[in-house]
Amino acid sequence: MLLLDYQNVLIQSVLTERFSGAPPASIDQTVSDFDGVTFHISTPETKTKIVVSINIRCFKELVQYGAEQVLQREYDQYVIPPEIGYDFSILVDLENLPAEKEERDELIKKISLMKRNAMAAPFEHAYEEYYKLKEAASQYTSEEAPQGVREGGDVMAIHYREEEAIYVKASHDRVTVIFSTVFREETDRIFGKVFIQEFVDARRRAIQNAPQVLFRNDPPLELQGVPGVQTSTSGEVGYVTFVLFPRHLTPQRMPDVISHIQTFRDYFHYHIKASKAYIHSRMRRRTADFLQVLRRARPENEEKERKTASGRTFKVQG
């Protein structure tokens, strides 16, 4: 299966060309990304100063969980006031780039990961909360622990798509991430269940260190009382739950885990659509094979009608 890139490839390509020493040129491009995210890369003042801005549907929710602090940490001296119509902007001066190529490449990668870094805020917040709850729980037995420690932190809701959301909840022994996803077609629901079952089977067979994966059509217990949670009797809405255990929550693994889990929804639906396209192509190919067999099955000596000069018809064998 294909793993989707975490970075925006078009922004990476444009910046790589600009940072390579190419003659300065005017830029004014609007770039789309997954989940309705848009970028604007431009040179509003001079050709040597590139502004990159991002607009995210759920940015106000991300700010509640520390997105501004994460972005400030990642981009520091490049941060400028947001461009009108966008949530966050940075400015890069081509005349003041890092001297080493490795540092320039690292800057390109960091800018192209702007969406990933903004969306990482609630996950990093959950990691911090997990360590605090773990420390608090270590001082008690399971029966003596206060209710707040036993139940864990509050559920963080990120409504990153029009009808879909990510829910993140930290506990003293795990972090739970729940994706709500909408299936527009019955076949999508069937494919989705098959894919999730493969995740479950793969963990059972060979990848015991993988997160636990669960799928259900009704909201999980962790979402009881959370406003805005959708329910569907027809199975149109599905909930995919990932349970991250302590082995996934180490500081060394945190960046990769956050990157992987962010792209799950796009990865999931991409492969549903790719599977349907593959099956359709196989059906068309099989139909073409059947038609070819039928054409070959026509008798070679087929009777034909011919007419005489007077208009009378008679049959002949070729």
Buried (B, 14 or more C-beta within 10 A) or exposed (E): EEEEEBBBEBBBEBBBEBBEEEEBEEBEEEBEBBBEBBBBBBBEEEEEBBBBBBBBBBBEBBBBBBBBEBBEEBBEEBBEEBBEEBBBBBBBEBEEBEEEEEEBBEBBBBBBBBBBBBBBBBBBBBBEBBEBBBEBBEEEEEEEBEEEBBBBBEBBBBBBBEEBBBBBBBBBBBBBBBBBBBBEEEEBBEBBBEBBEEBBEEBEEEEEEBBBBBBEBBBBEBBEEBEEBBEBEEEBBBBBBBBBEEEBBEEEEBBEBBBBBBBBBEBBBBBBEEBBEEEEEEEEEEEEEEEEEEEEEEEEEEEEEEEEEEEEEEEEEE
